Amino acid sequence: MSQPSSAQTASSAAPGASAAAFQRADRLEVYVPYGGGSVEVPIHPWELCVLSFSEEMSKEALSSVKDFALQDWSADAKQIAMQAKVDPASSGQTGSFALVSTSGNLKINVTFRVVPKDKPVARYVYFRTVTLDELVEARVQDRMATLRKNLEPEILARADQAVIDRALIRLEKVEFAGVKERNNDNVVATLQQSLLLGDVGYLFFTLRNRGTAPFRISRLAVTRSGSAIPVEVKLYSASADKDPKMIGVVLPDKTARGVVVIPNVTPLLKRSLSLEFAGFKGQGAFSIPEIVLK
């Protein structure tokens, strides 16, 4: 294998563009823009680093440092291993390779950097060519994933604190034993319990479809004297409906669990409320009346 200078190596793979590298544990995925790019890969002394490519590569890889050796290519010329044959106690050395696919679409300068044993490395690197739009999108998605990872603990901590604050103001639970209603299609609604947490009220219920046809839920509301109250509704174990206007579907012989969240429940305490259900175009409408919180 020939040993050109660093300048020769750089010109071979057109490193003017920067490839995007995304690391997950010891795996590194590299998105290479058409026209070429460059990337740095951290490695440990004498450990193999496997390079895998989305297309057949030219076997005439060019190296700038003799101590960084490529092994034999795989039969399809899409995979090769590299090994840094340097002092195990050393770090900081670099070796560059110019790699080009047989089609010429994938051109990449790979610089391997030896790092201490306690530093993370890439043991498997996958290269693929992408358009500029795909490269930008990949970078945005990676950035968003990092932001979500960093924000989630803070969001959870704030949510926990909000629950604690509400519980200190009010924490009351009421069980509703045997409060049931059904419609003519044999769909049974059971009110299980209510929870008052600060100024927020929760109504927990189940919908059991004992009929022979799916119950497509178009309306699920809490009313007082016939007027709807602003609430949030969540159904669990209900099938999705193709119509986004439908809340959910309860299939025959199935049960869905649900909760209604009443954001400002204090003015509604000791008032008579109704939990109303209706199917497609209002079919099978029924309700659980006279629900009194506290």
C-alpha positions as CSV (number, residue, x, y, z in Angstrom):
1,M,0.0,0.0,0.0
2,S,1.4,3.4,-1.0
3,Q,2.2,6.0,1.6
4,P,1.6,9.5,0.2
5,S,2.0,12.7,2.1
6,S,-0.8,14.3,4.1
7,A,-1.3,16.8,1.4
8,Q,-1.8,14.1,-1.2
9,T,-4.3,12.3,1.1
10,A,-6.3,15.5,1.6
11,S,-6.7,16.2,-2.1
12,S,-7.7,12.6,-2.9
13,A,-11.1,12.7,-1.1
14,A,-12.1,16.4,-1.5
15,P,-12.4,17.2,2.3
16,G,-13.8,20.7,1.7
17,A,-17.2,19.6,3.2
18,S,-17.6,18.3,6.7
19,A,-19.3,14.9,7.1
20,A,-21.8,14.6,10.0
21,A,-21.0,11.9,12.6
22,F,-23.5,10.6,15.1
23,Q,-22.2,8.4,17.9
24,R,-24.2,5.9,19.9
25,A,-22.1,4.0,22.4
26,D,-19.2,2.5,20.4
27,R,-21.0,2.9,17.0
28,L,-20.5,5.9,14.8
29,E,-22.7,6.7,11.8
30,V,-21.2,9.1,9.3
31,Y,-23.3,10.9,6.7
32,V,-21.1,12.0,3.8
33,P,-22.3,14.7,1.4
34,Y,-22.0,14.0,-2.3
35,G,-18.6,15.5,-3.5
36,G,-16.8,14.3,-0.4
37,G,-16.1,15.0,3.2
38,S,-14.0,14.4,6.2
39,V,-14.4,12.9,9.7
40,E,-12.3,12.2,12.8
41,V,-12.7,8.8,14.6
42,P,-11.4,8.2,18.1
43,I,-9.7,4.8,18.7
44,H,-7.6,2.9,21.2
45,P,-4.2,1.5,20.5
46,W,-4.1,-1.9,18.9
47,E,-7.9,-2.3,19.0
48,L,-9.7,-3.0,15.7
49,C,-12.1,-0.5,14.3
50,V,-14.4,-1.9,11.6
51,L,-15.4,0.5,8.8
52,S,-18.6,-0.4,6.8
53,F,-19.8,1.4,3.6
54,S,-23.1,1.7,1.8
55,E,-21.4,0.8,-1.5
56,E,-18.4,-1.0,-3.0
57,M,-15.1,0.8,-2.2
58,S,-11.9,1.1,-4.1
59,K,-9.2,-1.1,-2.5
60,E,-6.5,1.4,-3.2
61,A,-6.9,3.3,0.1
62,L,-4.3,5.9,0.8
63,S,-2.7,6.3,4.2
64,S,-0.6,9.1,5.6
65,V,1.0,7.2,8.6
66,K,2.6,3.8,8.5
67,D,1.5,2.8,12.0
68,F,-2.2,3.0,11.1
69,A,-2.8,-0.2,9.1
70,L,-5.9,-1.3,7.1
71,Q,-6.6,-5.0,7.1
72,D,-7.9,-7.0,4.1
73,W,-11.1,-5.8,2.5
74,S,-14.3,-8.0,2.7
75,A,-15.2,-10.0,-0.5
76,D,-17.8,-7.3,-1.5
77,A,-15.3,-4.5,-0.7
78,K,-17.8,-2.8,1.6
79,Q,-16.1,-3.5,4.9
80,I,-12.5,-3.2,6.3
81,A,-10.9,-3.0,9.7
82,M,-8.2,-0.6,10.8
83,Q,-5.7,-1.0,13.6
84,A,-3.4,1.6,15.2
85,K,-0.1,-0.2,15.9
86,V,1.2,2.3,18.4
87,D,2.5,2.3,22.0
88,P,-0.4,1.2,24.2
89,A,0.4,3.9,26.7
90,S,0.4,6.6,24.1
91,S,-2.4,9.0,22.9
92,G,-2.8,11.9,20.5
93,Q,-1.3,10.3,17.4
94,T,-3.3,10.6,14.2
95,G,-3.4,8.8,10.9
96,S,-5.5,9.7,7.9
97,F,-6.9,7.6,5.0
98,A,-8.4,8.7,1.8
99,L,-11.3,6.3,0.9
100,V,-13.2,6.4,-2.4
101,S,-16.0,4.2,-3.7
102,T,-15.7,2.6,-7.1
103,S,-18.6,4.7,-8.3
104,G,-16.9,7.9,-7.1
105,N,-20.0,9.0,-5.2
106,L,-18.6,8.3,-1.7
107,K,-15.3,10.1,-1.0
108,I,-14.2,10.5,2.6
109,N,-11.0,11.4,4.4
110,V,-11.0,9.5,7.7
111,T,-8.6,10.7,10.4
112,F,-8.1,8.2,13.3
113,R,-7.0,9.8,16.6
114,V,-5.6,7.6,19.4
115,V,-7.2,8.4,22.7
116,P,-6.5,7.2,26.3
117,K,-8.1,3.9,27.4
118,D,-10.6,5.8,29.6
119,K,-12.0,7.8,26.7
120,P,-14.9,6.6,24.5
121,V,-14.1,5.3,21.1
122,A,-15.8,4.1,17.9
123,R,-15.4,0.4,17.2
124,Y,-17.8,0.3,14.3
125,V,-18.2,3.1,11.8
126,Y,-20.8,3.1,9.0
127,F,-20.5,5.5,6.1
128,R,-23.3,6.5,3.7
129,T,-23.7,9.2,1.1
130,V,-26.5,11.7,1.5
131,T,-27.8,14.8,-0.2
132,L,-27.2,18.2,1.4
133,D,-30.9,18.3,2.6
134,E,-30.5,14.9,4.2
135,L,-27.3,16.0,5.9
136,V,-28.9,19.1,7.3
137,E,-32.0,17.1,8.5
138,A,-29.8,14.5,10.2
139,R,-27.9,17.3,12.1
140,V,-31.2,18.9,13.1
141,Q,-32.6,15.6,14.3
142,D,-29.5,14.8,16.3
143,R,-29.5,18.3,17.9
144,M,-33.2,17.9,18.8
145,A,-32.5,14.5,20.4
146,T,-29.8,16.1,22.5
147,L,-32.1,18.9,23.5
148,R,-34.8,16.5,24.5
149,K,-32.4,14.3,26.5
150,N,-31.2,17.4,28.4
151,L,-34.7,18.8,28.9
152,E,-36.5,15.7,30.0
153,P,-35.0,15.5,33.5
154,E,-35.8,19.2,34.1
155,I,-39.4,18.8,32.8
156,L,-39.9,15.7,34.9
157,A,-38.6,17.5,38.0
158,R,-40.9,20.4,37.4
159,A,-43.8,18.1,36.8
160,D,-43.0,16.3,40.1
161,Q,-42.8,19.6,41.9
162,A,-46.2,20.7,40.4
163,V,-47.8,17.5,41.7
164,I,-46.3,18.0,45.1
165,D,-47.5,21.6,45.2
166,R,-51.1,20.6,44.2
167,A,-51.2,17.8,46.7
168,L,-50.3,20.1,49.5
169,I,-53.3,22.3,48.6
170,R,-55.8,19.4,48.2
171,L,-55.5,15.7,47.8
172,E,-58.9,13.8,48.0
173,K,-60.1,10.6,46.4
174,V,-63.6,9.3,46.1
175,E,-64.6,5.8,45.0
176,F,-67.8,5.3,43.0
177,A,-68.9,1.8,43.7
178,G,-71.2,0.4,41.1
179,V,-72.0,3.6,39.3
180,K,-72.8,2.3,35.8
181,E,-74.9,3.3,32.8
182,R,-75.4,1.6,29.4
183,N,-76.9,2.5,26.0
184,N,-79.2,0.5,23.8
185,D,-76.2,-1.0,22.0
186,N,-75.0,-2.6,25.2
187,V,-72.0,-0.3,25.7
188,V,-71.5,0.0,29.5
189,A,-69.8,3.0,31.2
190,T,-68.5,2.6,34.7
191,L,-67.4,5.5,36.9
192,Q,-64.6,4.2,39.0
193,Q,-63.2,7.1,41.1
194,S,-62.4,10.8,41.2
195,L,-59.3,12.5,42.4
196,L,-58.9,16.1,43.5
197,L,-55.3,17.3,43.2
198,G,-55.0,21.0,44.0
199,D,-57.3,22.8,41.6
200,V,-57.4,19.9,39.2
201,G,-60.0,17.2,39.1
202,Y,-59.8,13.7,37.6
203,L,-62.6,11.4,36.7
204,F,-61.6,7.8,36.0
205,F,-63.9,5.5,34.0
206,T,-64.2,2.4,31.8
207,L,-66.1,1.7,28.6
208,R,-67.1,-1.9,28.1
209,N,-68.5,-2.9,24.7
210,R,-70.8,-5.9,25.3
211,G,-72.5,-5.4,21.9
212,T,-71.7,-6.8,18.5
213,A,-70.6,-3.6,16.6
214,P,-67.6,-1.3,17.3
215,F,-68.5,1.8,19.4
216,R,-66.9,4.8,17.6
217,I,-66.6,7.6,20.2
218,S,-67.3,11.1,18.7
219,R,-68.1,12.8,22.0
220,L,-66.9,12.5,25.5
221,A,-67.7,15.4,27.7
222,V,-68.5,16.7,31.2
223,T,-71.5,18.9,31.5
224,R,-73.3,20.9,34.1
225,S,-76.9,21.8,33.5
226,G,-76.5,20.9,29.9
227,S,-73.4,23.1,29.3
228,A,-70.1,21.6,28.5
229,I,-67.2,22.2,30.8
230,P,-63.6,22.6,29.3
231,V,-61.9,19.3,30.0
232,E,-59.1,17.1,28.6
233,V,-59.8,13.5,27.7
234,K,-57.5,10.5,27.4
235,L,-58.5,6.9,26.4
236,Y,-56.3,3.9,27.0
237,S,-56.7,0.5,25.4
238,A,-59.0,1.9,22.7
239,S,-58.3,1.3,19.1
240,A,-57.5,4.3,16.8
241,D,-60.1,5.5,14.3
242,K,-59.2,6.4,10.7
243,D,-61.3,9.6,11.2
244,P,-59.2,12.1,13.3
245,K,-62.5,13.6,14.5
246,M,-63.2,10.4,16.4
247,I,-61.8,10.1,20.0
248,G,-61.4,6.3,19.7
249,V,-63.1,3.0,19.1
250,V,-64.1,0.3,21.6
251,L,-64.3,-3.0,19.8
252,P,-66.8,-5.7,20.7
253,D,-66.0,-7.6,23.9
254,K,-63.2,-5.0,24.7
255,T,-62.8,-2.5,27.5
256,A,-61.3,1.0,27.3
257,R,-60.0,2.9,30.3
258,G,-60.2,6.6,30.3
259,V,-59.7,9.7,32.4
260,V,-61.3,13.2,32.2
261,V,-59.2,16.1,33.5
262,I,-61.0,19.1,34.7
263,P,-58.4,22.0,35.0
264,N,-60.4,24.3,37.2
265,V,-62.5,22.1,39.4
266,T,-63.0,24.2,42.5
267,P,-66.2,26.1,41.2
268,L,-67.7,22.7,40.3
269,L,-67.4,21.1,43.8
270,K,-70.7,19.9,45.3
271,R,-72.4,20.6,41.9
272,S,-74.2,17.9,39.9
273,L,-72.2,16.9,36.8
274,S,-72.8,14.5,33.9
275,L,-70.3,12.4,32.0
276,E,-71.6,12.1,28.5
277,F,-70.7,9.7,25.7
278,A,-71.8,9.5,22.0
279,G,-71.0,7.4,19.0
280,F,-70.6,8.3,15.3
281,K,-73.0,11.1,14.4
282,G,-74.5,11.0,17.9
283,Q,-75.5,7.4,17.7
284,G,-75.8,5.4,21.0
285,A,-75.5,8.6,23.1
286,F,-75.9,8.1,26.9
287,S,-74.5,9.6,30.1
288,I,-73.7,9.0,33.8
289,P,-75.7,11.7,35.6
290,E,-75.6,13.3,39.0
291,I,-71.8,13.0,39.6
292,V,-70.9,15.1,42.7
293,L,-67.3,15.8,43.5
294,K,-66.7,16.3,47.3
